[in-house]
Amino acid sequence: MSAVIACDRRPPAWRLTITAGLLLAAHLGTALIQADPRRAAAWLDAVAAGWPVDPVWPILALAGWLAWWLALGTRPQTTLTAAWRQLREVWGPVPAGLAIAALLLPQRVLDNNSGYTLIDRDSALFLVCLVLDVIRGLGAFAVFHGVFCGEGTGAAPARGDPAGTPGPAGATSEKPACRQGGRGEPPASPIARGPCPPGDVASPDGDGPPPEGAKTVSPCAFSPREERPGAAGAGTTRTRPDPWLRPWLVTVAVTLLAAAAVALQFGPLEGIPHVDDEIIQDWHARLLAAGRVRGTAHGCLESFAPDSKIGSNGEHLFSTYQPGLALVWSVFQPWGAVGLVNPALGVLAVLLFLGLLRRTHGVAIARLAAVLLAGSPFLVLMAAGRMNHLLALVLVLAAARGLFLLASGAPVTGGVATGLAVGLCLLTRRVEAAALLGGVVLAVLTWPGFDRRQVVFLAVVGLLVGGVFTLQAALFRAHTGNPRQSLDHAQGVLASWGSVPPVVLWQNLVDNVLGFGAFAFGGVVAGWWGFAFLRWRGKGAAGLLERFFLVQAGLTLLVYGAYEYQDFCYGPRYLFGLLPAAALGTTLGLAALAARGGEGAVRRWLGIGLAFSLLLTCHQGWGCLSRKFWNIDGRFERFVRETVRSPALLFLRSPTRVRVQAARMLAARGLSRELVVAATQADALDVDGLVAAVASEPEPARVPGVVTAFLAAAAGRDPVSFDISPWEAVRLNTDDPLRQDIVIALDLGDEPNEALRRALPGHTAWLAGCRFGEPFLRPYEPAAVPRF
């Protein structure tokens, strides 16, 4: 084992400082790109234009080389081999290799195809993002290597090595001669632990001593340390718990989680839903809170449905999403407290995780794992938002609690807990429910000594899941008119899988895997690192839980690896359910390091990791959530409330309408076809300003110059500054919009627009547009286009 771990030495400060600075620069660069990717791309082009050689690439090459050198030195194979040899003495050869590989994975913070970001994979900006991803991965390994396997210290003497410290009867010791006290004191372990509870050293389930040569992870590795008696207590022993063992630390972590989630929800996110998933489920919750299951029937449905995610059966609109979270929100809707639901679910997830691990792995492991989970940027961001992934995570932990009850000899109670959790997860997220059910079944079937308890447990789970599935069919019949709606949707998704190119599926999987490495715990503590330490063959309740987490994670990756769509929404959301497994595995790996004398190194690594976890959370809050996240913010709602007089009908002006108007005007002024096409295809063009400028230009010869100037000014602008999201027609309307004083509708063309105007003869019609982020109204005029 490395002398750094065995002696608990501090790593070289200069090396960690440079590594931390490089990681900080990578995060800041990504934050600037994420805040305004088009401006970043324009800046790259402008910088390259003024130099014979683009200066950005030498800088990135230097940063990449520095990250490589800090992580792997001048002899990468030697560095990796030496690190593996040191770490295998703690974890074994396979976990050590997997852990090193997880640390070296690039870490993706910004994907290229989210709802708020679109970066061309062939662009220079994408290559910059890729280099920053690689720097983060190398930096994570450099920090770990510097803390635990620092240079210049060498490995501890092997068993029987003559260089070892002499022991009794001429034996040699594996422990290097570290000076722990004053001059002349004999070597001592840096961890002087009190006695472990029976069974702790062998395994968390207390099955007796381990086999000869087996490597075990003991919760006692984090037990309180004994201190030598001081002057005040001769002959007595005082215990000083390590920082992560103090009960108040979990309380502080949970409190900070709740505070950060609430601050982000009501700060940058303005207390409103942003993503179309959130908006549709909010619409559904308002419908349920009003005491209705089915939407109101009317003849203008298409004017209020931006796409197929809010469905129409020809009579009324309905949500295509599972109703679980909407049912929860509907309870809090009358008090206006929907924004507090996800922060509360985040706290509940940590508390469930803490309580579960207390019973399976011991108090110390539970506390550290809970702190890791509470400090996860992924959890903080999901708790700040309104996605249903967090409710699914809570249900995963509830199902795991049922498995513990099974292992404790209560198959019926455990089956009820797990069955209800899986069933409710089915009402929340279908894919997560399938992975959860598969994890439960396979974990139970592979449990050594299969007997009647497992049969009873699985029977109870099956009955309850079947009952909830029947309830779901009844809910869908009432809400959509089709009891098979959920099955039909799933069949449609399955049918689409065969048409998706494999390269797209591979890119999606890579984005999610690399993103989880960064978002799980901030990157320094790599998200996949902990999976190396979950045991497939563990015994007792602890082994059952770890096996369940492994199967559930594998099935989640398998299913979403074949899913056609991918984006980062508060992180790689499809892998959010893997967080508890990652937190538990990370804690088990750290426990083994601490047990071999690395408590100080563990503390330092966690301190650096939590600092970068906070950095990533702040990075996302500033560079992502506060930037009209998902093309939704509160400005249009405030504009309508403060400006519009009822009764009014506001059509959210289609981008096609104003481009048709501009194309007609430019063609009438004699412009070339190429210039007209360029002017109508630029998505960040100030079309209203262009139309006004062309209309006021008396000299036809100057019009091409005016158009060219507007096209040049559009470079680097964000298209959302000239657009109002069509989802405002769902977010700001009730399920019965025709009874509202102010109606917000989609601008679909003359035929559907005139049909809606006839249904609302007393409402004044307006066109609502946006220019440079500021909404405006103009009197409605037909576009002379039947449908856009």
Buried (B, 14 or more C-beta within 10 A) or exposed (E): BBBBBBBBBEBEEEBBEBBBEBBBBBBBBBBBBBBBBBBBBBBBBEEBEEEEEBEBBEEBEEBBEBBBBBBBBEEEEEBBEBBBBBBBBBBBEEBBBBBBBBBBBBBBBBBBBBBBBEBEEEBBBBBBBBBBBBBBBBBBBBBBBBBBBBBEBBBBBEEEEEEBBEEEEEEBBBBBEBEEEEEEEEBEBBBEBEEBEEBBBBBBBBEEEEEEEEEBBBBBBBBBBBEEEEEEEEEEEEEEBBEBBEEEBBEEBBEBBBEBBBBBBBBBBBBBBBBBBBBBBBBBBBBBBBEBBBBBEBEBBBBBBBEEBBBBBEBBBBBBBBBBBBBBBBBBBEEEEBBBBBBBBBBBBBBBBBBBBBBBBBBBBBBBBBBBBBBBBBBBBBBBBBBBBBBBBBBBBBBBBBBBBBBBEBBBBBBBBBBBBBBBBBBBBBBBBBBBBBBBBBBBEBBEEEEEBBEBBBBBBBBBBEEBBEEBBEBBBEBBBBBEBBBBBBEEBEEEEEEBEEEEBEBBBBBBBBBBBBBBBBBBBBBBBBBBBBBEEBBBBBBBBBBBBBBBBBBBBEBBBBBEEBBBBBBBBBBBBBBBBBBBBBBBBBBBBBBBBBBBBBBBBBEBBBBBBBBBBBBBBBBBBBBBBBBBBEBBBEBBEEEBEEBBBBBBBBBBBBBBBBBEBBEEBEBEEEBBEBBBEBBBBBBBBBBEBBEEBEEEEEBBEBBEEBBEBBBBBBBBBBBBBBBBBBBBBBBBBBEBEBBBBBBBBBEBBEBBBEBBEEBBBBBBBBBEEEBBBEEBEEBEBEEB
